């Protein structure tokens, strides 16, 4: 298996995502997995917000005061979240489309000062559209992962997570199979899309590398034509072992 970073010239304003990947000159192949930064997808779709133009609600002002946040950021997080779990100084721990993220994934890095970048409006549709563009224009089958970097509980530093994917099964069900000692696996599911996202994010970097795309070549996945949604790769808070454990306590 190979992980191949793809450099892209810095973009401003909306742009065609597929065309921007073609312009790199990279030779894409059949069965490549294309891991794309969620921020790069958001930029292509114009999901960049001028923070000075945000109208702040009373609720956002109260949340900002309580959590020591900028009022405009608090307002954006409230708008972008399905619901808020709780807040800590500087952050709101939010869930959107089945995924937990500090400040609902809103980021101020790699955008002009005074602006913030949001998650793509419909990341699964974006992944599907990009996959279809490769098939229609280059006649090759590819998988697409839209990836973001993420802090993991109790760990230092960021890793990768898939916020959407297309073209392959994002989760491999290993229940019923046996381990090396013959024990039957009863709860194990392998997060294929998240694993690929982590590979891609590791190759992309986190600062000024200008590498928002990485190709994973040679990965073994279960290719599918089904359109995916967040429920295909996430559980509800009521099912999540970490949130349940924090809620129940001892």
N, C-alpha and C positions, 0 to 999 in steps of 0.2 A: 504494500500500500504506500502511496506517495501523497504528500501534502504540499501543494504548490501555491505559494502566495502570488497574487496578481496585483501589480501596482496600477493605480488609476490617477490621472491628473485631477487636481483639486477642482471641484465643481461649485458653482454658485447658482442659485435659482433652481427652478424645476428643470428636469432633463429626462431623456428616455433611458431607462435603466438598461434594457437589452442592448441598445446601440452603444452605450458607454462601455459595456463589457466587450463588445466586438472591437471597439477602437483601441483596445489594449494590445491587439495583435496576438493574443494568446491563442494557441491551437486547442480548442475544446474537442473532446472526444466522446464517443458514445459511452454511456454509463458513468460519466463523471458526476460527482456530487458537487454542486456549486454552493458554497457557503458564502452568504452575503451579509455584511453588517446591517443590522436593523436601521442604524442611523443613516447609512448610505441610501437605503430604500426610502426612508422618510424624506431625505433631502430631495430625491428624485421626484417625489410626490408633492413637494412643497409643504411638508409638515414641520415648518420652522416658524416660530412665533416671536414677534417683537414684544418683549416683556413690558415695555413702557405703554403699550396699548391695551393691556389687560384691564378690564373693568372688574374691580374686586368687590365681592359680596360681603355682607356683614358676617356670615358664617366663616368665610375665609379669613377675615380680619381677626376673628376670635381664635381660630385655629393657629394662625401665624403667631399671635401673641403667646399662646400656650406653648407652642413648640419652637419658639425662637426662629421663625422662618421669615423670608421675604413674603409680603402679602400677595404679590403677583404669582409667586411660585405655589403658595398654598392654594390659591384659586385654581391654577392649572391642574394641580394634583386632584382636587375635588372634582373637577370636570372630567378628568381622564380615568378616574377609578370607578370600578363597579361598587366597591365599598372599601372603607378604611378599617384596618384592624386596630391600630393604635399609633401614637406618635411618640417620637423621641426628639431631643433637641436637633433641629436642622432637617429632620426627615419625617415623612408619614409613611408607614408601612401599609401598602395598598395592594389590592388584588384587582387585576383587569384580565378578562378573558381567561380565567382559571389560573393565572400565574401571579405569584407574589413578587413584588418589586418595591424597593425604596422609591418614594415619590413617583410611583406609577410608571417608572422607566424614563421619566423626563430628565434630560441631560443638558448641561450647558457647555460641554466640551466639544471641540471640533465644529463650532459654529461661531459667527462673529459675536463680539462682546455686546451684551444687552439682549441677546436672543436665546431661545431654548428650542431644543428639538424634541419632538414627541415620537411615540411609536407610530408605525404605519397605521392608517385608518383601519384597514382590513388586511392584516399580514398574510393570511392564508390565501386570499384572492391574489395578492401581489406575488406570492410564491407560485401559484398556479399559472398566472399570466406569464411569468418569466420562463417557466418550464415549457409552456406552449409555444413561446416565441422561438426557443431553441429548436423545437420539433418542426415548426412551420418554416423557419428560415434556413436552418442548417441541416435539417433532416436527421438529427441525433436525439436520442433519449437521454435526458439528464434528470437528476434529482436536484431539488433546491431546498436549502436550509436558510432561513432568515435568523441570524444569530445575534445575541447581545452578550456583553460581559456581565457577570453577576457575582456579588458577594455571597459566599456560602455560610450558613450558621456556624459559628465558633472558629472559622478559618480566616487566616490573613491573606489578603489579595483576592484578585478576581479570577474567575474561570468562565467558561462559555455555557450558554443555554440557548436552546432553540425556541423562539417565540412562534415559529410557524415552519411548515415544510410542505413539500409536494412531490409526488412521484414515487414514493416508497413508504412502507409501513414504518411509522415513527417509533413503534414499540414492538419488541419481540417477546412473546409470551413463552416463558420457559417452564411454566407450571406443568407438572406431570413428568418432566424429564428427570434423569438421575445425575447426581454429582459423581465425583471420582470414587466415592466410597459406597455408591449404590443407594444413597439416601434420595428419596423422592422430593423434588423441589415443590413447595406448596404455595409460595407467595411471590416467587421471583419473576419479575418482568424487566427486560433490558431496555433502557432508554436509548434507542439507536440514534434518534435525531439529536438528542442532547450530547451524546458522545461525539458525533460528527461536528456539532457546533463548537465543542471544546477544542477539537483539533484545529478547526478553522480560526477561532479566536486566538489560539496560541501562535499561529502563523501570521495573523494580521498585526498583532501588537496593539498598544493602547494609547499611543501619543501621536507623533508626527510622521509615522511610517508611510502614510498615504497608501495603505494596503487594505482596502475595505472588502476584498474578495479573496477567498482561498479555494482551491480545487482539491477535493479529496478523490484520488484516483485509485481504483482497485478495491474499494470497500464492498463488502458483501451485504447487500440489502435485499429485502423482499419488494420487488417492483410491483406497484399497483397503479390503477387508473382512477381509483376512487378519490373524490374531492374530500379533503380533510378539514377538520375544525378543531378548536381547542380541546373539546371533550375527548378527542382521540389521543391526547397526550398529557392530560392533566386530571387531577381529582378535585373534588370540592373541598372546602376547608373542613367540613365535617368528617371527611375521609382521611385527611392529611395527618400523618402520625405526629409530626412536630407540633402543629397547631392544636391538635387534640390533647397532646401531652402537656403543653403550656397551659391550656385552659383548665384541665382537670387537676393537675398538681398532685401532691401527696400530703 
